Amino acid sequence: MDIPKKAVDQIITEVRRHKHEISEAFGFDVMALGRSLQQREAGDPRVKTQGDDPVAEAK
């Protein structure tokens, strides 16, 4: 029986490492991570919310 070698993707490995570091920084608390993201987005003009579009509100 032929068993192929396990493929290791360096990019995926790096992404997983970063995700782990971010999770670790928030104590693996998903709610704390979500609150942090919401706070960062609150002052960012690039982030649009549902109520930001005057054309959609006029419909």
Biopython code that builds the backbone (N, CA, C, O; Angstrom):
import numpy as np
from Bio.PDB.StructureBuilder import StructureBuilder

atoms = [
    (1, "MET", "N", (0.845, -1.164, 0.000)),
    (1, "MET", "CA", (0.000, 0.000, 0.000)),
    (1, "MET", "C", (0.901, 1.242, 0.000)),
    (1, "MET", "O", (1.854, 1.343, 0.772)),
    (2, "ASP", "N", (0.572, 2.161, -0.875)),
    (2, "ASP", "CA", (1.319, 3.410, -0.972)),
    (2, "ASP", "C", (0.674, 4.465, -0.090)),
    (2, "ASP", "O", (-0.510, 4.762, -0.245)),
    (3, "ILE", "N", (1.431, 5.031, 0.826)),
    (3, "ILE", "CA", (0.930, 6.108, 1.667)),
    (3, "ILE", "C", (1.691, 7.371, 1.290)),
    (3, "ILE", "O", (2.900, 7.466, 1.501)),
    (4, "PRO", "N", (0.964, 8.351, 0.723)),
    (4, "PRO", "CA", (1.645, 9.575, 0.294)),
    (4, "PRO", "C", (2.134, 10.388, 1.489)),
    (4, "PRO", "O", (1.557, 10.351, 2.576)),
    (5, "LYS", "N", (3.211, 11.116, 1.249)),
    (5, "LYS", "CA", (3.719, 11.999, 2.295)),
    (5, "LYS", "C", (2.727, 13.121, 2.544)),
    (5, "LYS", "O", (2.041, 13.577, 1.629)),
    (6, "LYS", "N", (2.660, 13.554, 3.779)),
    (6, "LYS", "CA", (1.776, 14.646, 4.132)),
    (6, "LYS", "C", (2.337, 15.947, 3.548)),
    (6, "LYS", "O", (3.497, 16.290, 3.774)),
    (7, "ALA", "N", (1.502, 16.661, 2.798)),
    (7, "ALA", "CA", (1.918, 17.920, 2.187)),
    (7, "ALA", "C", (1.828, 19.040, 3.215)),
    (7, "ALA", "O", (0.846, 19.134, 3.950)),
    (8, "VAL", "N", (2.835, 19.877, 3.266)),
    (8, "VAL", "CA", (2.844, 21.018, 4.175)),
    (8, "VAL", "C", (2.864, 22.287, 3.340)),
    (8, "VAL", "O", (3.801, 22.537, 2.582)),
    (9, "ASP", "N", (1.827, 23.074, 3.490)),
    (9, "ASP", "CA", (1.728, 24.339, 2.767)),
    (9, "ASP", "C", (2.257, 25.432, 3.692)),
    (9, "ASP", "O", (1.691, 25.668, 4.760)),
    (10, "GLN", "N", (3.321, 26.087, 3.296)),
    (10, "GLN", "CA", (3.962, 27.093, 4.143)),
    (10, "GLN", "C", (3.067, 28.291, 4.402)),
    (10, "GLN", "O", (3.106, 28.864, 5.491)),
    (11, "ILE", "N", (2.269, 28.675, 3.434)),
    (11, "ILE", "CA", (1.382, 29.827, 3.609)),
    (11, "ILE", "C", (0.296, 29.510, 4.624)),
    (11, "ILE", "O", (0.025, 30.313, 5.517)),
    (12, "ILE", "N", (-0.328, 28.339, 4.492)),
    (12, "ILE", "CA", (-1.370, 27.939, 5.443)),
    (12, "ILE", "C", (-0.787, 27.810, 6.847)),
    (12, "ILE", "O", (-1.429, 28.200, 7.822)),
    (13, "THR", "N", (0.404, 27.276, 6.955)),
    (13, "THR", "CA", (1.069, 27.148, 8.253)),
    (13, "THR", "C", (1.275, 28.519, 8.883)),
    (13, "THR", "O", (1.052, 28.693, 10.081)),
    (14, "GLU", "N", (1.697, 29.484, 8.089)),
    (14, "GLU", "CA", (1.917, 30.841, 8.581)),
    (14, "GLU", "C", (0.604, 31.497, 9.013)),
    (14, "GLU", "O", (0.553, 32.153, 10.053)),
    (15, "VAL", "N", (-0.447, 31.326, 8.227)),
    (15, "VAL", "CA", (-1.761, 31.888, 8.570)),
    (15, "VAL", "C", (-2.259, 31.291, 9.879)),
    (15, "VAL", "O", (-2.759, 32.015, 10.740)),
    (16, "ARG", "N", (-2.126, 29.981, 10.036)),
    (16, "ARG", "CA", (-2.561, 29.328, 11.271)),
    (16, "ARG", "C", (-1.760, 29.822, 12.475)),
    (16, "ARG", "O", (-2.309, 29.968, 13.567)),
    (17, "ARG", "N", (-0.478, 30.078, 12.284)),
    (17, "ARG", "CA", (0.351, 30.586, 13.367)),
    (17, "ARG", "C", (-0.138, 31.962, 13.804)),
    (17, "ARG", "O", (-0.236, 32.242, 14.999)),
    (18, "HIS", "N", (-0.446, 32.823, 12.827)),
    (18, "HIS", "CA", (-0.936, 34.166, 13.150)),
    (18, "HIS", "C", (-2.298, 34.096, 13.844)),
    (18, "HIS", "O", (-2.543, 34.813, 14.814)),
    (19, "LYS", "N", (-3.176, 33.235, 13.346)),
    (19, "LYS", "CA", (-4.488, 33.083, 13.972)),
    (19, "LYS", "C", (-4.343, 32.623, 15.415)),
    (19, "LYS", "O", (-5.064, 33.095, 16.295)),
    (20, "HIS", "N", (-3.430, 31.718, 15.658)),
    (20, "HIS", "CA", (-3.203, 31.227, 17.015)),
    (20, "HIS", "C", (-2.683, 32.348, 17.913)),
    (20, "HIS", "O", (-3.109, 32.471, 19.061)),
    (21, "GLU", "N", (-1.770, 33.161, 17.398)),
    (21, "GLU", "CA", (-1.225, 34.280, 18.172)),
    (21, "GLU", "C", (-2.310, 35.291, 18.526)),
    (21, "GLU", "O", (-2.357, 35.789, 19.651)),
    (22, "ILE", "N", (-3.177, 35.592, 17.569)),
    (22, "ILE", "CA", (-4.271, 36.535, 17.820)),
    (22, "ILE", "C", (-5.227, 35.954, 18.861)),
    (22, "ILE", "O", (-5.635, 36.655, 19.787)),
    (23, "SER", "N", (-5.579, 34.698, 18.715)),
    (23, "SER", "CA", (-6.465, 34.038, 19.675)),
    (23, "SER", "C", (-5.858, 34.036, 21.069)),
    (23, "SER", "O", (-6.543, 34.287, 22.061)),
    (24, "GLU", "N", (-4.588, 33.755, 21.128)),
    (24, "GLU", "CA", (-3.880, 33.707, 22.403)),
    (24, "GLU", "C", (-3.873, 35.090, 23.078)),
    (24, "GLU", "O", (-3.990, 35.192, 24.299)),
    (25, "ALA", "N", (-3.737, 36.139, 22.275)),
    (25, "ALA", "CA", (-3.710, 37.501, 22.810)),
    (25, "ALA", "C", (-5.030, 37.867, 23.496)),
    (25, "ALA", "O", (-5.050, 38.703, 24.400)),
    (26, "PHE", "N", (-6.123, 37.245, 23.069)),
    (26, "PHE", "CA", (-7.433, 37.509, 23.656)),
    (26, "PHE", "C", (-7.863, 36.380, 24.602)),
    (26, "PHE", "O", (-9.038, 36.264, 24.949)),
    (27, "GLY", "N", (-6.913, 35.568, 25.004)),
    (27, "GLY", "CA", (-7.213, 34.496, 25.946)),
    (27, "GLY", "C", (-8.175, 33.472, 25.363)),
    (27, "GLY", "O", (-8.921, 32.828, 26.101)),
    (28, "PHE", "N", (-8.164, 33.318, 24.049)),
    (28, "PHE", "CA", (-9.038, 32.392, 23.331)),
    (28, "PHE", "C", (-10.516, 32.700, 23.588)),
    (28, "PHE", "O", (-11.365, 31.810, 23.537)),
    (29, "ASP", "N", (-10.815, 33.994, 23.869)),
    (29, "ASP", "CA", (-12.176, 34.456, 24.127)),
    (29, "ASP", "C", (-12.713, 35.100, 22.846)),
    (29, "ASP", "O", (-12.302, 36.199, 22.475)),
    (30, "VAL", "N", (-13.627, 34.410, 22.183)),
    (30, "VAL", "CA", (-14.170, 34.880, 20.907)),
    (30, "VAL", "C", (-14.948, 36.178, 21.089)),
    (30, "VAL", "O", (-14.898, 37.056, 20.228)),
    (31, "MET", "N", (-15.659, 36.306, 22.194)),
    (31, "MET", "CA", (-16.436, 37.524, 22.435)),
    (31, "MET", "C", (-15.511, 38.737, 22.607)),
    (31, "MET", "O", (-15.804, 39.814, 22.088)),
    (32, "ALA", "N", (-14.414, 38.571, 23.320)),
    (32, "ALA", "CA", (-13.452, 39.668, 23.503)),
    (32, "ALA", "C", (-12.838, 40.062, 22.163)),
    (32, "ALA", "O", (-12.651, 41.249, 21.895)),
    (33, "LEU", "N", (-12.528, 39.096, 21.335)),
    (33, "LEU", "CA", (-11.987, 39.375, 20.006)),
    (33, "LEU", "C", (-13.010, 40.149, 19.176)),
    (33, "LEU", "O", (-12.656, 41.114, 18.498)),
    (34, "GLY", "N", (-14.272, 39.734, 19.226)),
    (34, "GLY", "CA", (-15.334, 40.419, 18.484)),
    (34, "GLY", "C", (-15.508, 41.859, 18.941)),
    (34, "GLY", "O", (-15.661, 42.758, 18.115)),
    (35, "ARG", "N", (-15.487, 42.089, 20.265)),
    (35, "ARG", "CA", (-15.611, 43.456, 20.788)),
    (35, "ARG", "C", (-14.445, 44.318, 20.310)),
    (35, "ARG", "O", (-14.633, 45.479, 19.946)),
    (36, "SER", "N", (-13.255, 43.751, 20.311)),
    (36, "SER", "CA", (-12.077, 44.489, 19.861)),
    (36, "SER", "C", (-12.210, 44.884, 18.387)),
    (36, "SER", "O", (-11.880, 46.009, 18.012)),
    (37, "LEU", "N", (-12.684, 43.978, 17.573)),
    (37, "LEU", "CA", (-12.875, 44.273, 16.148)),
    (37, "LEU", "C", (-13.926, 45.359, 15.952)),
    (37, "LEU", "O", (-13.755, 46.245, 15.115)),
    (38, "GLN", "N", (-15.014, 45.294, 16.722)),
    (38, "GLN", "CA", (-16.060, 46.313, 16.606)),
    (38, "GLN", "C", (-15.527, 47.689, 17.001)),
    (38, "GLN", "O", (-15.851, 48.686, 16.355)),
    (39, "GLN", "N", (-14.720, 47.751, 18.048)),
    (39, "GLN", "CA", (-14.140, 49.025, 18.472)),
    (39, "GLN", "C", (-13.211, 49.591, 17.401)),
    (39, "GLN", "O", (-13.213, 50.793, 17.134)),
    (40, "ARG", "N", (-12.412, 48.705, 16.787)),
    (40, "ARG", "CA", (-11.494, 49.172, 15.734)),
    (40, "ARG", "C", (-12.262, 49.668, 14.522)),
    (40, "ARG", "O", (-11.850, 50.637, 13.885)),
    (41, "GLU", "N", (-13.381, 49.013, 14.191)),
    (41, "GLU", "CA", (-14.156, 49.394, 13.018)),
    (41, "GLU", "C", (-14.979, 50.659, 13.257)),
    (41, "GLU", "O", (-15.314, 51.362, 12.303)),
    (42, "ALA", "N", (-15.307, 50.958, 14.505)),
    (42, "ALA", "CA", (-16.183, 52.089, 14.823)),
    (42, "ALA", "C", (-15.643, 53.413, 14.288)),
    (42, "ALA", "O", (-16.431, 54.249, 13.845)),
    (43, "GLY", "N", (-14.357, 53.627, 14.315)),
    (43, "GLY", "CA", (-13.795, 54.890, 13.846)),
    (43, "GLY", "C", (-13.225, 54.826, 12.449)),
    (43, "GLY", "O", (-12.601, 55.786, 11.997)),
    (44, "ASP", "N", (-13.418, 53.735, 11.763)),
    (44, "ASP", "CA", (-12.822, 53.558, 10.437)),
    (44, "ASP", "C", (-13.827, 53.970, 9.358)),
    (44, "ASP", "O", (-14.873, 53.335, 9.225)),
    (45, "PRO", "N", (-13.529, 55.022, 8.584)),
    (45, "PRO", "CA", (-14.480, 55.479, 7.565)),
    (45, "PRO", "C", (-14.676, 54.480, 6.420)),
    (45, "PRO", "O", (-15.629, 54.605, 5.652)),
    (46, "ARG", "N", (-13.805, 53.515, 6.302)),
    (46, "ARG", "CA", (-13.948, 52.515, 5.227)),
    (46, "ARG", "C", (-15.026, 51.490, 5.534)),
    (46, "ARG", "O", (-15.491, 50.793, 4.633)),
    (47, "VAL", "N", (-15.431, 51.390, 6.800)),
    (47, "VAL", "CA", (-16.418, 50.395, 7.213)),
    (47, "VAL", "C", (-17.810, 50.991, 7.091)),
    (47, "VAL", "O", (-18.099, 52.027, 7.691)),
    (48, "LYS", "N", (-18.658, 50.356, 6.332)),
    (48, "LYS", "CA", (-20.040, 50.808, 6.137)),
    (48, "LYS", "C", (-20.972, 49.908, 6.935)),
    (48, "LYS", "O", (-20.763, 48.698, 7.027)),
    (49, "THR", "N", (-22.004, 50.518, 7.511)),
    (49, "THR", "CA", (-23.036, 49.743, 8.191)),
    (49, "THR", "C", (-24.337, 49.908, 7.436)),
    (49, "THR", "O", (-24.429, 50.724, 6.519)),
    (50, "GLN", "N", (-25.327, 49.148, 7.810)),
    (50, "GLN", "CA", (-26.587, 49.145, 7.093)),
    (50, "GLN", "C", (-27.221, 50.532, 7.024)),
    (50, "GLN", "O", (-27.827, 50.874, 6.008)),
    (51, "GLY", "N", (-27.099, 51.327, 8.065)),
    (51, "GLY", "CA", (-27.707, 52.651, 8.087)),
    (51, "GLY", "C", (-26.888, 53.744, 7.424)),
    (51, "GLY", "O", (-27.304, 54.902, 7.424)),
    (52, "ASP", "N", (-25.744, 53.413, 6.865)),
    (52, "ASP", "CA", (-24.853, 54.412, 6.267)),
    (52, "ASP", "C", (-25.219, 54.795, 4.825)),
    (52, "ASP", "O", (-24.690, 55.782, 4.313)),
    (53, "ASP", "N", (-26.083, 54.064, 4.174)),
    (53, "ASP", "CA", (-26.346, 54.256, 2.758)),
    (53, "ASP", "C", (-27.639, 55.049, 2.567)),
    (53, "ASP", "O", (-28.721, 54.477, 2.699)),
    (54, "PRO", "N", (-27.563, 56.358, 2.259)),
    (54, "PRO", "CA", (-28.774, 57.161, 2.106)),
    (54, "PRO", "C", (-29.647, 56.707, 0.937)),
    (54, "PRO", "O", (-30.863, 56.894, 0.978)),
    (55, "VAL", "N", (-29.058, 56.114, -0.103)),
    (55, "VAL", "CA", (-29.845, 55.631, -1.248)),
    (55, "VAL", "C", (-30.720, 54.471, -0.814)),
    (55, "VAL", "O", (-31.891, 54.405, -1.190)),
    (56, "ALA", "N", (-30.172, 53.560, -0.032)),
    (56, "ALA", "CA", (-30.934, 52.400, 0.436)),
    (56, "ALA", "C", (-32.047, 52.838, 1.383)),
    (56, "ALA", "O", (-33.118, 52.232, 1.387)),
    (57, "GLU", "N", (-31.819, 53.875, 2.182)),
    (57, "GLU", "CA", (-32.834, 54.345, 3.130)),
    (57, "GLU", "C", (-33.995, 55.012, 2.419)),
    (57, "GLU", "O", (-35.115, 55.005, 2.929)),
    (58, "ALA", "N", (-33.746, 55.596, 1.237)),
    (58, "ALA", "CA", (-34.787, 56.288, 0.487)),
    (58, "ALA", "C", (-35.767, 55.323, -0.170)),
    (58, "ALA", "O", (-36.869, 55.728, -0.539)),
    (59, "LYS", "N", (-35.399, 54.091, -0.320)),
    (59, "LYS", "CA", (-36.260, 53.102, -1.010)),
    (59, "LYS", "C", (-37.449, 52.711, -0.174)),
    (59, "LYS", "O", (-38.264, 51.895, -0.604)),
]
sb = StructureBuilder()
sb.init_structure("model")
sb.init_model(0)
sb.init_chain("A")
sb.init_seg("    ")
for serial, (resi, resn, name, xyz) in enumerate(atoms, 1):
    if name == "N":
        sb.init_residue(resn, " ", resi, " ")
    sb.init_atom(name, np.array(xyz, "f"), 0.0, 1.0, " ", f" {name:<3s}", serial, name[0])
structure = sb.get_structure()
